[in-house]
Amino acid sequence: MSHKALVVSCFVALSVLFSAAIVSAQEPQPGDSDAPAQPAAVITVNTLSDAAANDGVCSLREAIQSANAGMPIGGCASGVVGKDSIVITATGTIVLGSALSDITQDVDISGPGAGLLSISGNQAVRVLKVNSSARVDLSGVTIANGLATASGGGGILNSGIMTLTDIIIVNNLASGVDGGGIYSDGVMTILHSRVYSSSSTTSGGGIYNSGSGALVGALTLVDSEVTTNTAGNIGGAGILSFYGTMTISNSVVSGNTTPGYGGGLYVHLSALMLTSSSVDRNAAVRGGGLRSNYTSTMAIDRSTFYNNRATLFNGGAIDIADSGKQTVAITNSTLVSNTSVTSGGGIFVSVGSTVLTINNSTLAANKGSSGGGIYVNQGTATLRNTMVVNSPGIDNCSGNITDGGNNLQYGGTVANSCGATIATADPKLSQLGAHGGGTDTMALIVGSAAIDAGNPATCAATDQRGVARPLGLACDIGAYEGALGPGYLPVVAR
């Protein structure tokens, strides 16, 4: 087995082992000490001042020093050996005059709310840095105006285990380095948060997820938004993962732009699981919504790619490129109105060893110079219970398409472009909209050729919205199960 193949097969296992090793190193082990564990200290930050002085109040700077040292600093209570809690009661903006101390001990930092408290790097310094020895839970604050120049992470640099909850990351910059908002080469979990309007002059405008050596960076994003970030010529304006794992669910990646590759997401030597999420209105020269390359694996389920653009080359929504074996599975997903200047408005595949399977998905109204819905230059793409339809002014498919059964093609300018064995008939799709579930879908309208035309043996158990299949005599083709009434007008391709 090749080195690259071994890398892919070990991604998830390494990530789990990495997380477990860090957690184990930070938790007391049997026999470590007979002394009872000390209760966590509560250190209350009651000022917006950034001073470190014996002035009777406790600043954030002093609180972090107290937690690290296990002793009182300035007007702060003493930290303990173990996990401390820093509670910020002040509201307004803490403006940093210099970099804060690295966080080296386990600590919870909680603010009054992201709309009430901002910690600003004043466009001069990074806001927070977490060392590999620490486990940090951060909640209820905004991280803003940070700057990184020597190492990544304008807002946050994380090498430990970090969880962000109800956080805003905004207007941070990585100049000459990666990760405008966040750079993490540890374990990072982001919950109910927003990363936006941050930038890197290289890559990972919003977030850069990285592994190194035998360690795989692990990023989990839940119920969060990564929007309007920018990156330089390498790309990954929203998120770039290099040698890591990414799990994204119930989230939005939108409006991110780069003159490089991967407007929304860039997966490089990494594994991605994208579920119940929207990737929309992103732009890059290739892979407007998502670019993957080298030995990567991706599972995309119940997600929508809408109005993403490849501004110079291929892959309006998804660009599967470069070398190495890539394994990609797309299920119960909708790719609509994505565009590329050249081929593959929806999906472009250019790697000979790629194995792409698409099941119960809807590819509609995607536009490119060839293969509006999907262009397979090299590799294999197998369609099952899937429709590729209504590509404006061009063929729906181009290249090596394998008919896995019960598919549908319609519209476009070239008859049977997806293959002579795939049926040609009108799916009668609604406009993209909120038809239930967590992501927008294109509903079927009464009379659609897709209704009851799927293969029960290969249909997904539910549709994109989570509705159980089948609702009729058999499951339906595409990402949507069931039909809207006859009062709805179908999409007309132009």
HELIX and SHEET records of a PDB file:
HELIX    1   1 HIS A    3  GLN A   26  1                                  24    
HELIX    2   2 LEU A   60  ALA A   69  1                                  10    
SHEET    1   A20 VAL A  42  VAL A  45  0                                        
SHEET    2   A20 ASP A  84  ILE A  88  1                                        
SHEET    3   A20 VAL A 107  SER A 110  1                                        
SHEET    4   A20 ARG A 135  SER A 139  1                                        
SHEET    5   A20 ILE A 161  THR A 165  1                                        
SHEET    6   A20 VAL A 187  LEU A 191  1                                        
SHEET    7   A20 GLY A 217  VAL A 222  1                                        
SHEET    8   A20 GLY A 244  SER A 249  1                                        
SHEET    9   A20 ALA A 271  THR A 275  1                                        
SHEET   10   A20 THR A 297  ASP A 301  1                                        
SHEET   11   A20 THR A 327  THR A 331  1                                        
SHEET   12   A20 ILE A 347  ASN A 359  1                                        
SHEET   13   A20 ILE A 318  ALA A 321  1                                        
SHEET   14   A20 LEU A 290  ASN A 293  1                                        
SHEET   15   A20 LEU A 265  HIS A 268  1                                        
SHEET   16   A20 ILE A 239  PHE A 242  1                                        
SHEET   17   A20 ILE A 207  SER A 210  1                                        
SHEET   18   A20 ILE A 182  SER A 184  1                                        
SHEET   19   A20 ILE A 156  ASN A 158  1                                        
SHEET   20   A20 LEU A 128  VAL A 130  1                                        
SHEET    1   B14 VAL A  42  VAL A  45  0                                        
SHEET    2   B14 ASP A  84  ILE A  88  1                                        
SHEET    3   B14 VAL A 107  SER A 110  1                                        
SHEET    4   B14 ARG A 135  SER A 139  1                                        
SHEET    5   B14 ILE A 161  THR A 165  1                                        
SHEET    6   B14 VAL A 187  LEU A 191  1                                        
SHEET    7   B14 GLY A 217  VAL A 222  1                                        
SHEET    8   B14 GLY A 244  SER A 249  1                                        
SHEET    9   B14 ALA A 271  THR A 275  1                                        
SHEET   10   B14 THR A 297  ASP A 301  1                                        
SHEET   11   B14 THR A 327  THR A 331  1                                        
SHEET   12   B14 ILE A 347  ASN A 359  1                                        
SHEET   13   B14 ILE A 374  ARG A 384  1                                        
SHEET   14   B14 CYS A 397  ASP A 403  1                                        
SHEET    1   C14 GLY A  92  VAL A  95  0                                        
SHEET    2   C14 LEU A 117  SER A 120  1                                        
SHEET    3   C14 THR A 142  ALA A 144  1                                        
SHEET    4   C14 ILE A 168  VAL A 170  1                                        
SHEET    5   C14 ARG A 194  TYR A 196  1                                        
SHEET    6   C14 GLU A 225  THR A 227  1                                        
SHEET    7   C14 VAL A 252  SER A 254  1                                        
SHEET    8   C14 SER A 278  ASP A 280  1                                        
SHEET    9   C14 THR A 304  TYR A 306  1                                        
SHEET   10   C14 THR A 334  VAL A 336  1                                        
SHEET   11   C14 THR A 362  ALA A 364  1                                        
SHEET   12   C14 MET A 387  VAL A 389  1                                        
SHEET   13   C14 LEU A 408  TYR A 410  1                                        
SHEET   14   C14 ALA A 423  THR A 424  1                                        
SHEET    1   D 4 LEU A 147  ALA A 148  0                                        
SHEET    2   D 4 LEU A 173  ALA A 174  1                                        
SHEET    3   D 4 SER A 199  SER A 200  1                                        
SHEET    4   D 4 THR A 230  ALA A 231  1                                        
SHEET    1   E 3 ALA A 283  ALA A 284  0                                        
SHEET    2   E 3 ARG A 309  ALA A 310  1                                        
SHEET    3   E 3 THR A 339  SER A 340  1                                        
SHEET    1   F 2 LEU A 429  GLY A 433  0                                        
SHEET    2   F 2 THR A 441  LEU A 444 -1                                        
END                                                                             
